[in-house]
Amino acid sequence: MVKYERQNGVDCSVVVPLYNEEQAVEELYVRLTKTMSETGLRYELVFVDDGSSDNTLEMLKNIAGRDGKVMVVELRRNFGQTPALAAGFDIAGGEIIISMDGDLQHAPEEIPNFLEKINAGYDVVSGWRKNRVDNLVLRKIPSRTANWLASKISGVEIHDFGTTFKAYRREIIEELNLYGEMHRFIPALLSGSGARIIEIPIQNIVRPRGSSNYGISRTFRVVFDLITLRFLLGYITRPLHFFGRAASYCILAALLMSAYILYDKFVYNVPILVAHGPLAGLSAVLSLVGLILIATGLIGELISRVYFESTDKKIYAVRKVHRRKSVAD
């Protein structure tokens, strides 16, 4: 494992995952440097090369060689956007961490708007592509549907979960472990810790250079991520409640079917196997499924306890401890 140390005394880190973005790298660096220099903050630029097969990495290394504020994280292969962001978050040393895409669809000049909201007391500032320029059928409609579902599932009233352009306070983001492709739902995941979240409009322009590395297949994967999100937000500490609800429906349906079959049998003397063979079979299957779901929930309860106890992770998050200062203080 590569050893690294965070830079001390950094106010703001900008984390940018890149994959085959050689056409955008130089302009992105110039615009980021200009914007961050104008803020007056001590900053660093953390570029994460996610296994690029073009000249992206060499260009980044050349930039890092001439600018001490630039750090390049080279991943061993293409892991995907969530792992690339996680790597950048782990190495970033700033008290404020800003994440953005490296394809120039996110304007570095908008970073001061995010910083303004962080300075106003918010923990998470999320970009909102209010006027999207994407294809209506392939991107806009699926995205709006997914965002609406994510908002309802998480209870976080923001319009755009999908954009990477966000700002975080260090103390809130370092509590989060990212897996799968959950980077798009970071605000929802952090809402469980009581993070103060706000959304601000950002520009959404047509990609000026290169072609997108994401296709329609990503939209379908969002459905599974939403199921995971619902579980993580509502049932991570009580998985039996998640599986138990489905189990109760199965067992209730099985009991109603069984009651109907037995009523016909004893009141009208109807042969069960002749008149209700398929229904009896379905009742037995539902009973078995219900028991399996209960067993799964119990196993989940055990795993949940092992996870929290072995990692010493708390099931709560403290923002601040207030107390009266003693005379000695």
Secondary structure, DSSP 8 states (H G I E B T S, - for coil): -------SS-SEEEEEEESS-TTTHHHHHHHHHHHHHHHT--EEEEEEE-S-SSSHHHHHHHHHHH-TTEEEEE-SS---HHHHHHHHHHH---SEEEE--SSSSS-GGGHHHHHHHHHTT-SEEEEEESS--S-IIIIIHHHHHHHHHHHHHH----S-SS---EEEEHHHHTT----TTGGGGHHHHHHTTT--EEEEEE-----SSS--S--THHHHHHHHHHHHHHHHHHHTT-HHHHHHHHHHHHHHHHHHHHHHHHHHHHHH---HHHHHHHHHHHHHHHHHHHHHHHHHHHHHHHHHHHHHHHHT--SS----------TT-
